[in-house]
Each structure stands twice: as C-alpha cells, then as structure tokens.
Amino acid sequence: MKKTRQPKWLETAVFYEIYPQSFYDSNADGIGDIEGIIEKLDYIKTLGCNAIWMNPCFASPFLDAGYDISDYYTVAPRYGTNADIKRLFEEVHKRDMHILLDLVPGHTSWDHPWFKESCKATKNEFTDRYIWTDSVWEGPENMGSLHGISERCGSVGVNFFSHQPALNYGYYKTKKPWEQKMTDEGPQKTLEAMIDVMRFWLKMGCDGFRCDMAHSLVKRDENSKGTISTWNKIRKFMDAEFPNAAILSEWGEPDKSLAGGFHMDFLLHFGPSHYNDLFRCEKPYFSPEGAGSAKQFVKTYKANYEKTDGKGLMCIPSGNHDMSRLSYQLKESELPLAFAFILSMPGAPFIYYGDEIGMRYLAGIPSVEGGYERTGSRSPMQWDKSVNAGFSAAPADKLYIMTDPDENRPDAATQINDPSSLYSCVKKLIAFRQAHSALGSTAEIEFVSDGYPLVYRRKDKNESILVVIQPSAKPAEIKAAGEVICSIGKGGSLSDGTLNLSGESAVFVLEK
C-alpha cells in the first residue's frame, strides 16, 4: 500500500489513555491532577508506552466530566494551571514521549461565553456560532434542542446532553431558511475559532489531539462529505504549521475519517467494526469456551483496510472511559491473549489506564459527572495496597469516584514485582512489538484464519511474523515454517512444518 505522510513518531507509538480525574491525586483533594500525572510518567514509560492521550482538562462545569467545555484556553483549576500543563508537555518530551489532548470541537458547555453571547437578541459575532432556529417553537431536525432559555427567538440544537449546544459548522444540504451553508460566515468563523484553539495548545507544546465526536460537525451531511471536507481544512492547517502533530478521531468509520485527513481512527464499541465481538459481548471471541466469533470483525477490518488504502492508522484500544473494562467479560487468565492481539495488530495500540493490571468494572455505582453506567470504568487507578489504593491521601468520601472495594483488587506495585502478572505480560508484549518492525503501526497484515485459532501475518521489508492466537481451551494445529520467537499462555512447539498449539495460547513465528 502507498502510505501518505504521517508524523514519524506514530510509526512506533503505543498510547496510554489517562483519565486525569482518576489517575493520581498529588494534593489530597480527592481528584487527580496534572502534577499527579507528572509524578507517574516514569510508570507509563517503564511499561513501554511512549505516547499519552489525556481526557479533557479544560475549564468546565463538569456536567459531562469535562466534555462540556466552558473555556478552551484555560486548564480547569482542579487540575492545575496552564503553567502546569506546559510543564507536563516538557516532562513528557524529556522522556522521548508524546501527548495528545482531548479536543471537543462539536459542542461547548452552555456556560461558555460564546453561547451566552449567542443567546442575546442583538446580533453579535457569536450569533451564528451555534445552530439556532428562527422560532422558539421549532427545533433543528434530527437533533435535540433547548428552547425558552434565551432572549432571542429560537431553539438551539444540542449534540449530546442537553447542556451541550452544538457549534455551527453548517449544513451540507439546507432545507430551512435558518440552516446555514458550510460556506456561510457563521460556520467559517466557527472553524477559524477551533483552529485558533488548536494552534494555541500546539504552540504550547502538545503533540496533537484526539477529537471527540469527530463525525458530528456538519449537519444533514450525506455520507459525511461535508464533515470530511471540514476536517481536510484542519489537516491542511496542521500540515502547514505543525507537521509533526497528529489528530485521532472518535469516528469508528476509518474509510471516512482517514479520508478527512485524520492520522488515526479508533475501532470502537459503537459503529460497524464488530469490535465488541472480540471482548464485550455475551460470548466474546477471547474466551476459552471457543463459542465466540471473529469472522465479522475480520471481514469488516479487511474491508476498511482496503478502503483506507494506507491513508492512516486504524487503532484498537483495550478500552476507554466510555465502555466497560476489558476485564468485565474476560477473566484474568484470558486478558493476556487479548493483549497479544491488541499489541500485534496494525495501527497504534491504546491501553486504557489500569487495563494493564486488570482493573475491574464497578457495576451499579452512582453516576458521577454524567458518567452513568460509564462511571464504573472511571474509578481511581490502583497503585498499591495503601489507603485508597494509593490514588489519594484524601478521606475516602472525598474521592472523585469510589475505589474498587474488593480487598483482592489488583494493584500496580504488586504486579510490577511479579513476573507472571498481567502487567509483566503487557510490558513483555510492548517490548516485543517495539523490537520487530513487522509488528509496527504501518506494517502490512494478511489474515490467514478468522476462526479458532486466529491467524494473521504481519510483514514489512525486513521480516515476516505469523501471529497465531488460540483463545479456545482446545489445542490446535496449523502449518507454519520458521522459528517460535515469543509465546503467551501455554505456548506451542514447531517442528516439520507444523505448529502444535496448546489451548489458551498465543505464538509468534518468525517466518523463513
């Protein structure tokens, strides 16, 4: 495949997602902060991750955990200051690592000054910053809306929760008089404003952005053509001014997002990827019962792989702040094989904080800051066996979210010293990936089998590695030639052109 230009550092990037509220509390107020992240950078580096995605850190009323931004230019005081985050960027770079901030380009909080100005009856520069109808009695088509909240006569569209008014990037096809075209002044000013926000943080030292709800910008958008065009303009700005910066989309349709200029897109728990078939369903593929299926995942992956034509990276996360923990449907003994898969596929792998030690999903706990059922995946990082799992010295009732109450909860300190732990396995797999260019982000993939075992070949100009993963408890036998260079689980043996694989194993064969 012909590859388009990517920042060089993405070729070997392995990301670690930090949910700042729950990572490490340095000042005993019960909530994680930027200083806490700085103190734990060496932990991330030692695990083998060389890049970070940090969830929103901007000023917010926190009705949606920071995805409701009230000031794009200021760090939320509970995390620290702009000076603190600048120092975070510097400390990340000192360790030869990179960091993406979480950008929310499609909506703001209703507390944002832009929105307050747009609510005024007198026309001003923010009147068209959001999607307003001409009448308080009419809402935008196929969108939630707020009405009866402003002195201007109109209803405003919302993107997600009711407190998140949608920014106006225009309509690809207009029907109503108040619907603006993408080329109208209002949508153009919105785009300029978002580019200014990105420029501000890139100049300060961040290495790019993960872009929330990236598919949602242009409305009534046939096949996302308008949104793709809008993102291409953003990519043009980045290539001109910050060519080493990267953008990652929350889109889940890589044939569209990568055409829009994104360097990376996630295969997500929503959308058509069949990612859930692997880890998060009643009968996940990565289970020793062998009753799941990877067929639809592989079929969809191959189709997207061809459509993207080398334009960018399709990235597979262990999880994130919006889905149940990897350990929710998979047992502790099954997690190593899941990571063997995640860390040997093309694209940049993403590890959600705590997944490397098998942190558990806390089902049924009270919602915090708009998390609802997602709150169970946002509990404090479990650093050690001390008070509050080493997350915070605050009283337990002051913590942002409760800690896992299980006295046998996993923790990083214990697992770091245990060569048989999940942490040690993940660390081994990351190092193995980095030692072999054929397992890198841009090396090719060819699927050999989509059943049990799952078999695929990774190769580049230097080497070819056959990856054989058998989640089922049943042993398997396949044809292979070469040398076994890494095993996870019970392993297997290779002789006379046949690989005999034990159940619940992953084997990597350097082909000759």
SVG drawing of the C-alpha trace seen along z (x, -y; Angstrom):
<svg xmlns="http://www.w3.org/2000/svg" viewBox="-44 -44 59 77">
<polyline fill="none" stroke="black" stroke-width="0.4" points="0.0,0.0 1.1,-3.5 1.3,-5.5 0.5,-9.2 2.7,-11.3 2.4,-10.5 4.4,-12.1 7.4,-9.8 6.7,-9.1 3.4,-7.4 5.2,-4.5 6.2,-3.2 3.6,-4.8 2.0,-2.8 -0.6,-5.0 -1.7,-5.1 -5.0,-6.8 -5.2,-8.9 -8.5,-9.9 -7.0,-12.8 -9.7,-12.9 -8.9,-9.3 -5.2,-8.8 -3.2,-10.3 -4.1,-12.9 -1.0,-14.9 -2.6,-17.3 -5.1,-15.1 -8.2,-16.9 -9.7,-13.6 -9.3,-14.3 -6.4,-13.5 -4.4,-16.4 -1.6,-17.4 1.1,-17.2 0.0,-13.7 0.4,-12.8 3.9,-14.2 4.8,-12.1 3.6,-8.9 5.2,-9.5 8.0,-7.1 5.5,-4.4 4.0,-4.8 7.4,-5.0 8.6,-1.8 5.5,0.1 6.7,-0.7 4.1,-3.3 5.7,-6.2 2.6,-8.3 -0.4,-9.6 -3.9,-10.5 -5.3,-12.7 -9.0,-13.1 -10.3,-16.7 -8.5,-19.1 -10.1,-22.4 -12.3,-24.6 -15.8,-23.2 -18.8,-22.9 -18.2,-19.2 -21.7,-18.1 -20.2,-15.6 -16.7,-15.0 -15.1,-17.9 -16.6,-17.2 -18.7,-20.3 -16.0,-22.9 -16.6,-26.5 -13.1,-27.8 -10.9,-26.2 -7.9,-28.2 -7.7,-27.5 -6.9,-24.4 -9.6,-23.5 -8.4,-24.8 -9.0,-21.4 -6.2,-20.0 -3.8,-22.9 -2.8,-25.8 -1.7,-26.5 1.8,-26.6 1.4,-23.2 0.3,-21.6 3.1,-23.3 5.5,-21.6 3.7,-18.3 4.4,-18.7 8.0,-19.4 8.3,-16.4 6.7,-14.1 9.1,-15.3 12.1,-14.8 11.2,-11.1 11.0,-11.0 7.2,-10.6 4.3,-12.4 0.9,-13.6 -2.5,-14.3 -5.1,-16.5 -8.8,-15.7 -10.5,-18.3 -14.3,-18.7 -14.9,-20.6 -18.6,-19.9 -20.2,-21.5 -19.5,-23.5 -21.0,-23.9 -24.0,-26.2 -21.7,-28.1 -19.3,-29.0 -19.1,-32.8 -19.6,-32.1 -23.0,-30.6 -24.1,-33.3 -23.4,-35.9 -25.2,-33.8 -28.4,-33.8 -28.7,-37.6 -31.3,-39.1 -28.9,-41.8 -26.8,-40.4 -23.1,-40.0 -20.1,-38.0 -21.4,-34.8 -25.0,-35.0 -24.2,-32.3 -21.6,-30.3 -24.3,-27.7 -27.2,-26.1 -30.3,-28.3 -33.7,-28.1 -35.8,-31.2 -38.6,-30.2 -38.7,-29.1 -41.4,-26.7 -39.2,-24.8 -36.2,-22.7 -33.5,-21.5 -34.3,-18.4 -32.9,-15.1 -31.3,-16.9 -32.2,-17.5 -32.7,-21.2 -33.1,-23.8 -35.8,-26.3 -37.2,-29.0 -33.8,-29.8 -32.8,-32.9 -33.9,-36.4 -33.5,-35.7 -36.5,-33.9 -35.2,-30.5 -34.3,-27.0 -30.7,-25.8 -29.5,-22.3 -27.6,-20.1 -25.1,-17.4 -25.3,-15.1 -26.5,-16.0 -29.0,-19.0 -26.3,-21.2 -24.1,-20.9 -25.2,-23.2 -23.9,-22.2 -21.4,-24.5 -22.3,-25.6 -20.2,-24.2 -23.1,-24.5 -25.4,-22.1 -24.2,-20.0 -27.7,-20.3 -30.0,-23.0 -33.8,-22.9 -34.9,-25.7 -34.1,-29.5 -32.2,-29.4 -30.0,-26.5 -26.6,-27.9 -24.4,-26.5 -20.9,-25.4 -19.5,-28.4 -21.6,-31.0 -19.8,-33.4 -21.1,-31.8 -19.7,-28.2 -16.5,-29.7 -15.9,-31.7 -16.6,-28.6 -13.9,-26.7 -11.5,-29.5 -12.1,-29.7 -11.4,-25.9 -8.2,-26.2 -7.2,-29.0 -7.8,-26.8 -5.7,-24.0 -2.9,-26.5 -2.8,-27.8 -2.1,-24.3 0.2,-23.1 2.3,-26.2 2.4,-25.5 3.8,-22.0 1.1,-19.4 1.6,-16.9 -1.9,-16.8 -5.5,-16.0 -8.0,-13.2 -11.2,-14.7 -14.4,-13.9 -17.5,-13.0 -15.4,-13.9 -18.2,-12.7 -20.7,-15.2 -19.6,-18.6 -21.6,-19.3 -25.4,-18.6 -27.6,-16.8 -24.3,-15.5 -24.7,-13.0 -22.1,-10.2 -20.1,-12.7 -18.9,-14.6 -19.2,-18.0 -17.5,-16.8 -14.7,-15.2 -14.2,-18.5 -14.1,-20.4 -11.5,-18.1 -9.4,-18.3 -9.1,-22.1 -8.0,-21.4 -5.4,-18.9 -4.2,-21.4 -3.6,-23.9 -1.7,-21.3 0.5,-20.2 1.4,-23.8 2.1,-24.9 2.6,-21.8 3.7,-18.9 4.8,-16.6 1.4,-16.9 -1.2,-14.2 -5.0,-14.0 -7.0,-11.0 -10.7,-10.7 -13.6,-9.3 -15.5,-8.3 -15.3,-4.5 -15.5,-4.6 -11.9,-4.8 -12.8,-4.9 -14.4,-8.3 -12.2,-9.7 -8.9,-9.0 -10.2,-10.4 -10.9,-13.5 -7.2,-13.8 -7.1,-12.1 -3.9,-10.3 -5.7,-7.7 -9.2,-6.4 -10.5,-4.1 -12.3,-0.8 -14.9,-1.4 -17.7,0.2 -20.2,-1.7 -20.3,-1.7 -19.8,1.1 -16.4,2.5 -17.6,5.6 -15.0,4.7 -17.5,5.9 -17.5,9.4 -14.0,9.8 -14.1,8.6 -17.5,7.2 -20.5,9.5 -22.2,12.5 -19.8,14.9 -16.6,13.0 -14.1,14.4 -11.4,14.2 -12.9,16.8 -11.7,20.4 -15.3,21.7 -14.5,21.1 -18.1,20.1 -17.5,16.6 -16.6,15.4 -14.1,13.1 -15.4,13.6 -17.4,10.3 -14.6,8.4 -12.1,9.7 -14.4,9.2 -15.1,5.6 -11.4,4.9 -10.2,6.2 -12.8,4.1 -11.8,0.9 -8.1,1.8 -8.6,1.8 -10.8,-1.4 -8.3,-3.4 -5.6,-2.5 -2.8,-3.3 -4.0,-6.8 -3.8,-6.4 -4.0,-4.1 -6.9,-2.0 -6.3,-1.8 -7.6,0.9 -8.0,-0.2 -8.1,2.1 -10.9,-0.1 -11.7,-3.7 -13.7,-5.9 -16.9,-5.2 -17.0,-1.4 -16.9,1.4 -13.5,2.5 -11.7,5.2 -11.9,7.4 -15.7,7.2 -16.4,10.0 -13.0,11.6 -11.4,13.4 -8.0,12.6 -6.5,15.6 -8.0,14.5 -6.6,11.0 -3.0,11.8 -4.3,13.2 -6.5,10.1 -3.4,8.0 -1.4,10.3 -3.9,9.4 -4.2,5.7 -0.4,5.3 0.3,7.2 -2.2,5.5 -1.5,2.6 -2.3,-0.9 -1.2,-2.5 -2.4,-0.4 -4.2,-2.2 -4.1,-1.0 -6.7,-2.5 -5.2,-3.3 -5.5,-0.3 -6.3,2.2 -2.6,3.3 -3.3,4.6 -6.8,5.9 -8.7,3.2 -12.4,4.2 -15.5,2.5 -17.6,1.4 -21.1,2.1 -24.0,0.2 -22.1,-2.5 -23.7,-6.0 -23.2,-8.2 -20.5,-10.9 -20.4,-14.0 -22.6,-12.5 -20.9,-9.1 -23.9,-7.0 -23.1,-3.3 -19.7,-4.5 -18.7,-5.6 -17.8,-2.0 -14.8,-2.3 -13.6,-5.5 -12.6,-4.5 -9.3,-5.6 -6.1,-4.0 -4.9,-1.3 -1.3,-2.0 -0.7,0.1 -2.3,1.6 -2.2,-1.5 -5.2,-3.8 -7.5,-4.5 -5.3,-2.1 -2.5,-4.7 -4.6,-7.1 -5.1,-9.8 -4.5,-10.7 -7.9,-12.4 -10.7,-10.8 -12.5,-8.1 -15.7,-10.0 -13.9,-12.9 -12.7,-10.8 -13.9,-11.8 -15.2,-8.2 -15.1,-5.4 -12.3,-2.9 -12.8,0.8 -14.0,2.1 -12.6,5.7 -9.8,6.4 -8.2,8.5 -8.3,5.7 -5.2,5.7 -2.6,3.0 0.4,1.9 3.0,2.2 2.3,5.9 2.2,6.7 5.4,4.9 7.3,7.3 5.5,10.4 7.0,11.8 3.8,13.8 1.4,10.8 -0.7,9.2 1.4,6.1 4.6,8.1 2.9,9.7 1.8,6.4 5.2,5.0 6.8,8.0 4.4,7.7 5.1,4.0 8.8,4.6 8.4,7.4 6.3,5.2 9.0,2.5 11.7,5.0 10.1,6.1 9.4,3.7 6.9,6.2 4.6,5.6 4.8,1.8 1.9,-0.5 2.3,-0.7 3.5,2.8 1.1,4.9 -1.4,7.5 -2.7,10.6 -5.4,12.7 -4.9,16.5 -7.7,17.7 -10.7,16.0 -11.8,19.0 -10.1,20.7 -7.2,20.1 -7.0,16.6 -4.0,16.4 -2.6,13.4 0.7,12.4 2.5,9.1 5.3,8.2 7.4,5.4 10.6,5.3 12.7,6.6 10.7,9.6 7.5,11.6 5.9,12.8 3.0,15.2 0.7,14.5 -1.3,17.4 -3.8,16.8 -5.9,19.6 -8.3,18.3 -10.2,21.6 -9.2,24.2 -8.8,26.8 -5.4,27.4 -4.8,26.5 -2.5,27.5 -1.5,25.3 1.1,25.3 4.0,23.0 7.6,22.6 10.2,20.7 11.1,20.1 8.9,19.5 10.2,16.2 7.6,15.4 4.8,17.3 2.0,16.2 0.0,18.6 0.6,22.3 2.5,21.9 3.3,24.4 6.0,26.2 7.0,26.0 8.6,29.0 8.5,30.4 6.3,27.5 3.6,28.0 2.8,25.7 1.2,27.6 -0.5,25.0 -1.9,25.6 -5.3,24.1 -5.4,20.5 -2.1,19.6 -0.5,17.1 2.6,17.9 4.6,15.6 6.6,17.3 9.4,15.6 8.9,17.0 11.8,18.1"/>
</svg>
